[in-house]
Amino acid sequence: FGAGIFIHAGTSILNNCRLQGNTGYYSHGGPFVTTPARGTGLYADEDAEVTLNGCVVTENIGAGFYNEGYGTGIYLDGAVLTLSGTSICANEEGNGDTTTANQLRTYGGAVVNDLGGNCILAACDTCDFDGDGVVGGPDLSFILAAWGTDDPAADLNDDGTVDAADLGPLLAAWGPC
């Protein structure tokens, strides 16, 4: 539970944080034989109130005996979570499953308050070249640095040239992924 952060009780406010690259495991023995890792990025239980402002929860991996749907990004067991400008994406169940449903799981009457600007997706946005969970200035710089080339990573409309036509998709995705 909570390989990145485990919050048992109280009020926690996290600003501009990044929970990335954590791995949680359950072994094949003990009392939890069939329970996969839960909330590898963040796990909060019923006595916790958590606020994430401008955070990114990504590329966390949960691996267990069955590896099935326990929210490797965030798992809430009765907790209250408030999100603002936060991206939750590309968290994996350990069996390659990064479906949107596995990014954030709620259980036991958990509540999620969405204050806007959030993104919960199976994959992070393809316009987020620097991988910070936000399409912004550094990503625009990446496009401009490749201007006039055939760089496939920057050629967002796949026409063979990085040009003004590639700015549209980038600007449409501007903000948190």
BELBEL-V933764 format. One record per run of one state. SS is the DSSP state (h for helix, s for strand, l for the rest). FROM is the first residue (numbers start at 1). LEN is the number of residues. If there is no record, write none. Layout:
BEGIN
{{SS,FROM,LEN} {SS,FROM,LEN}}
END
This chain:
BEGIN
{{l,1,4} {s,5,11} {l,16,2} {s,18,3} {l,21,2} {s,23,3} {l,26,16} {s,42,12} {l,54,2} {s,56,3} {l,59,2} {s,61,3} {l,64,10} {s,74,5} {l,79,1} {s,80,5} {l,85,2} {s,87,3} {l,90,2} {s,92,1} {l,93,7} {h,100,3} {l,103,1} {s,104,4} {l,108,3} {s,111,4} {l,115,4} {s,119,3} {l,122,12} {s,134,2} {l,136,1} {h,137,9} {l,146,19} {h,165,8} {l,173,2} {s,175,2} {l,177,1}}
END
